[in-house]
């Protein structure tokens, strides 16, 4: 059965996933990590792990799917950020 609450929540998760992937795209273009407190992204990434577990337990499949895409976007951003910072430190 499709839950209205699941659909509403999944919509917010989907917007978050879109924003995360847009951040990845911009970070790859700029190749710079400026104006960002990256630790907050890590906190939201950990929250994403919880959400995936939580939505699964509630059987909210739309939210779970959108949460997975958001989790993947945050993971890609963190990995990209780490690579850029590593590249910059190896040049110095």
JOQUITA-V493245 format. One record per residue. N is the residue number from 1. RES is the residue in one small letter. PSI is psi in whole degrees, 0 to 359 (NA if undefined). OMEGA is omega in whole degrees, 0 to 359 (none if undefined). NEAR is the number of other ideal C-beta (glycine too) atoms within 10 Angstrom. Layout:
n->N res->RES psi->PSI omega->OMEGA near->NEAR
n->N res->RES psi->PSI omega->OMEGA near->NEAR
This chain:
n->1 res->x psi->134 omega->180 near->4
n->2 res->x psi->129 omega->181 near->7
n->3 res->x psi->134 omega->176 near->15
n->4 res->x psi->321 omega->179 near->7
n->5 res->x psi->320 omega->177 near->11
n->6 res->x psi->316 omega->181 near->19
n->7 res->x psi->318 omega->179 near->13
n->8 res->x psi->313 omega->179 near->12
n->9 res->x psi->318 omega->179 near->20
n->10 res->x psi->327 omega->177 near->21
n->11 res->x psi->315 omega->177 near->13
n->12 res->x psi->317 omega->178 near->12
n->13 res->x psi->322 omega->180 near->24
n->14 res->x psi->317 omega->176 near->17
n->15 res->x psi->320 omega->176 near->12
n->16 res->x psi->319 omega->179 near->20
n->17 res->x psi->317 omega->178 near->22
n->18 res->x psi->315 omega->180 near->14
n->19 res->x psi->318 omega->179 near->12
n->20 res->x psi->315 omega->180 near->23
n->21 res->x psi->329 omega->174 near->17
n->22 res->x psi->323 omega->176 near->12
n->23 res->x psi->321 omega->177 near->18
n->24 res->x psi->312 omega->180 near->20
n->25 res->x psi->315 omega->181 near->14
n->26 res->x psi->320 omega->179 near->11
n->27 res->x psi->320 omega->178 near->18
n->28 res->x psi->326 omega->177 near->13
n->29 res->x psi->310 omega->186 near->8
n->30 res->x psi->328 omega->184 near->10
n->31 res->x psi->30 omega->178 near->11
n->32 res->x psi->143 omega->177 near->13
n->33 res->x psi->95 omega->181 near->15
n->34 res->x psi->144 omega->176 near->5
n->35 res->x psi->19 omega->183 near->5
n->36 res->x psi->133 omega->170 near->13
n->37 res->x psi->96 omega->189 near->8
n->38 res->x psi->335 omega->180 near->13
n->39 res->x psi->330 omega->178 near->8
n->40 res->x psi->322 omega->177 near->9
n->41 res->x psi->322 omega->177 near->17
n->42 res->x psi->319 omega->178 near->14
n->43 res->x psi->314 omega->179 near->11
n->44 res->x psi->331 omega->175 near->16
n->45 res->x psi->316 omega->177 near->17
n->46 res->x psi->322 omega->176 near->11
n->47 res->x psi->323 omega->177 near->15
n->48 res->x psi->322 omega->176 near->22
n->49 res->x psi->314 omega->178 near->12
n->50 res->x psi->314 omega->182 near->10
n->51 res->x psi->318 omega->179 near->22
n->52 res->x psi->314 omega->178 near->17
n->53 res->x psi->315 omega->183 near->12
n->54 res->x psi->312 omega->180 near->14
n->55 res->x psi->324 omega->177 near->22
n->56 res->x psi->315 omega->180 near->14
n->57 res->x psi->326 omega->179 near->9
n->58 res->x psi->353 omega->184 near->14
n->59 res->x psi->42 omega->175 near->11
n->60 res->x psi->87 omega->192 near->21
n->61 res->x psi->328 omega->177 near->14
n->62 res->x psi->315 omega->177 near->19
n->63 res->x psi->320 omega->180 near->26
n->64 res->x psi->315 omega->181 near->21
n->65 res->x psi->312 omega->179 near->16
n->66 res->x psi->322 omega->177 near->25
n->67 res->x psi->324 omega->177 near->27
n->68 res->x psi->319 omega->179 near->17
n->69 res->x psi->320 omega->176 near->16
n->70 res->x psi->316 omega->177 near->26
n->71 res->x psi->316 omega->179 near->21
n->72 res->x psi->320 omega->179 near->15
n->73 res->x psi->316 omega->177 near->22
n->74 res->x psi->322 omega->177 near->24
n->75 res->x psi->314 omega->179 near->15
n->76 res->x psi->320 omega->180 near->17
n->77 res->x psi->314 omega->181 near->26
n->78 res->x psi->317 omega->179 near->15
n->79 res->x psi->316 omega->179 near->11
n->80 res->x psi->316 omega->178 near->17
n->81 res->x psi->315 omega->181 near->19
n->82 res->x psi->319 omega->178 near->12
n->83 res->x psi->317 omega->180 near->13
n->84 res->x psi->315 omega->179 near->16
n->85 res->x psi->322 omega->178 near->13
n->86 res->x psi->317 omega->178 near->10
n->87 res->x psi->315 omega->181 near->10
n->88 res->x psi->320 omega->181 near->12
n->89 res->x psi->330 omega->179 near->8
n->90 res->x psi->339 omega->177 near->7
n->91 res->x psi->338 omega->183 near->6
n->92 res->x psi->NA omega->none near->4
